[in-house]
Amino acid sequence: MEEERMEPPPPPPYIHIETNDFLHRRHKRQKEEDIAVCECQYNLLDPDSACGDRCLNVLTSTECTPGYCLCGVYCKNQRFQKSQYAATRLVKTEGRGWGLLADENIMAGQFVMEYCGEVISWKEAKRRSQAYENQGLTDAYIIYLNADESIDATKKGSLARFINHSCQPNCETRKWNVLGEVRVGIFAKQDIPIGTELSYDYNFEWFGGAMVRCLCGAGSCSGFLGAKSRGFQEATYLWEDDDDRFSVENVPLYDSADDEPTSIPKDILIKDEPNTQDGNNNTIQNTGIPIIASSSEFTPMNVEPSIASSNEFTPMNVEPLNVSSNELTPMTIEPLNAIPMGVDFTQNGSIEYGAQCAEDALQNSTRGVANLQNQSAPRDNNHTELVAVKRRPTLRGGKAKRGMRKQLNVVGICDRLASEVAREEILYCEEMKNEAAAEIDSLYDEIRPAIEEHERDSQDSVATSLAEKWIEASCCKYKADFDLYASIIKNLASTPLRSKEDAAPTEQNGLMYLENGP
Ligand SMILES: C[S@@+](CC[C@H](N)C(=O)[O-])C[C@H]1O[C@@H](n2cnc3c(N)ncnc32)[C@H](O)[C@@H]1O
């Protein structure tokens, strides 16, 4: 007698959508001048002529705009718009909740489906992520869309929300420009036989959530979900003791025999499937479960021999300025601030000269540069006031707020110098320093969005050309600082001084004034 199979409880309800729901802004309307028109012309004898791999729009991950493509109805480059999804089915997995199987043979490069959900701001994503965690939700569905926005498929989403993570995935996410909006698609990285579980690497897309031990079973498994994502690095949480889903004992042992692609024989699937793909905004209620495989018989992941993932992020040292400008180099950039070389103020406002002071300053300056080169280097915020990887306080209007520090009263110093030439030299150096500082400030406005984008979405890097400009401007600023301080020291040491009474500086704007001159 056949043993009765226990039906797993259905997935928690969610609203099924097949286009993104914009919560914090309107859907962009594509302007006519922004429409990219390809040069394809449909040729009956060559189906690929209608916006296949050679189409200029396809090559730039842009979908053709209906009415503007000469191939008309034959255009094959409107897959997001037409929801041309691969056939898939839901399955209950062992230890990883629900997952999605290929329900047809999927070809390498094929568009599998769009990751749809609610488009929310990055701030809201952070808030929601925390709220979900507080509510005890262990499954996280928020992914990055771009520098400022995320897609949350927790309450509303497409079937892509069920695709689990693997450290050796058979799919990947790709961003496409569709009618002026960026949309995230799941694409097959390789041929995927029917019945194989679909997976992609969450590392670069996942916003994070409760820290979850990865059960993908791959030989090169990184141990945790999104282990390389920023969400993971920022995480401070631990999983519940009694949540055996995340316990070490339940991590499946890797056996290379499991590397063979597995598929679920159709006859073990319970055939009672509500159609979750037909149309938008269908609430999937607990009543209808898509085709479900018994968890005990299901060997889900199609694990491949261990090869380093090509999109693995490796922080790089910043090379000298002769790197080709069109190369993209992931890096952390820290704006550099004035570091007095050999001159400093003591608490009572007097100037101190001396080798130790100069050496400290030099060390701090070198440390600032070292931080540019090595992301993991400890940060010394005393001397690197604007640290790109941290959110900084801003003034109204978005301008960076400079840290409160004692300033060199150049005018006061010049007042004490008897020589006009010496005064002019110092004032000239100060002007150079101010120009270099202004250059850094204006460059910071340019580089900040790029840094933030890089920060939030490791796939996007700060362009090397921009990084080069930043490094160059930082070096100029260092040099200008150095020249100014060197000039002050030289002239103070070698030029006659005026008496304090003649020069007595007054206090202005809370600036420290030279009181204890020789
Ligand atoms: C986008 S959801 C995927 C669908 C989910 N399994 C479900 O039942 O709805 C991501 C969540 O699935 C689980 N998950 C995905 N991949 C996993 C893996 N390789 N190991 C363990 N849990 C995984 C984690 O709880 C994660 O937060």
The ligand as a Gaussian input file, in Angstrom:
#p B3LYP/6-31G(d) Opt

LIG

0 1
 C       14.176000      35.315000      -1.186000
 S       13.784000      34.136000       0.034000
 C       13.791000      32.637000      -0.871000
 C       12.499000      31.891000      -0.713000
 C       12.295000      31.293000       0.649000
 N       13.004000      30.040000       0.741000
 C       10.832000      31.091000       0.993000
 O       10.475000      30.071000       1.503000
 O       10.051000      32.003000       0.731000
 C       15.303000      34.123000       0.932000
 C       15.236000      33.296000       2.174000
 O       15.246000      31.897000       1.863000
 C       16.124000      31.203000       2.747000
 N       17.238000      30.676000       1.943000
 C       17.497000      30.959000       0.661000
 N       18.588000      30.301000       0.245000
 C       19.055000      29.609000       1.291000
 C       20.197000      28.781000       1.484000
 N       21.059000      28.519000       0.522000
 N       20.387000      28.257000       2.717000
 C       19.514000      28.519000       3.737000
 N       18.417000      29.292000       3.592000
 C       18.185000      29.848000       2.391000
 C       16.608000      32.206000       3.772000
 O       15.750000      32.162000       4.884000
 C       16.433000      33.524000       3.052000
 O       16.239000      34.608000       3.924000

